[in-house]
Amino acid sequence: MQELVSLLPIIGIALLFWLLIIRPQSKRQRAVREMQSELRVGQEVMLSSGMFGTIEQLTDDNLHLRIADGVTVKVAKGAVANVVDSAEDVEQQPPSES
């Protein structure tokens, strides 16, 4: 019984670590994978590098992104960080205060 009591702090720390770090991170990863699987041609997206563009073509693992008139790049789907509602929303966002 004494051995079990001495293990309780370690078990508590492991449970706290799981609740505060691992569980929220896995939820975020699941949401990002779901967003990336629902991408469609014509959507404006932001890459993890901060580059914005419009999807022109989709394949299983890659997409062709128009970043300027006549400029299309091939990127991995995993590089897409966010779907942007419209270009006007991006331009009208107030600057973040540091």
N, C-alpha and C positions, 0 to 999 in steps of 0.2 A: 504494500500500500504506500509506503514511504517513497518507493521508486517512482510510482505513478505521480505522486504529488510533486516530486522534483522535476518531472517532465512537463508539467502544466505550463510554466512560463515559456518554454520552447514551442509548445503547441500553440499557445496564445500568440506569440510573435509570428509564427508561420501563418496563422489564420489572419492576423491583421495585415501582414504583407500581401496575402492573396486578395483580401477585400479592398485594400487601398491602391494597389499597383497592378497586379496581374489581371483582375477582373475588368476594371475600366479600360485597360489597354486592349484586351481582347474584344471588348464591345466596339471600340473605335475601329479596330482592324476589320471586324465583321461589317461595319457600316461602310467603310471605304471600299471593301471588296464588292459589296452589294451595289454601291454607286457606280463602280467601274464596270460591273456586268450589265448595267442598264443604260450605258452610253448609246447615243443615237447620232446619226449623221445630221449635221446642222446645229448641234449644240455648241455653245461657247464654253470652253473649259480653261482652267488654270492648271498648269503643270506644277509639280513640286519645286521646280526651279524658279517659279514666279512668272513664267512666260504664259501669255494668253493667246488663244487661237480658236478657230472654228473647225470642228471635225468634218472632214471631207470624205473619208473612206475608213471603214472598220474591217479588220480581220480578227482572227481569234486572239492573238497576243499583241497586235500592233494597231496603230491608227495613223492616218495621214492627217496632219494638222496644218491648216492654212493660217500662217502668222502674219502675212501681209499679202497685198495683191501680187499674185504670181509667185509667191514663196510658200512652198509646202514642205513640211518636214515629216519624217517617219519617226514615231516615238512608241515606246512600250506603253501598253495600257496602264501598267503599274505606276507610270509617271504622272498620271492624272490625279491631282489632289482635290479638285473641287469643280463643280459645275456652276458656271456663272449664269445668272438670270438674264442679264442683257448688258451690253457695253455701256449703256447710260448709267446703270447702277454702279459700275466700277468707277466711272469718272466722277460720280456725285458723292462718293463716300468721303466723309470728313477725314482729314489726316489724323492718324493716331498720335496721341500725346505720349512722349517718352518720359 
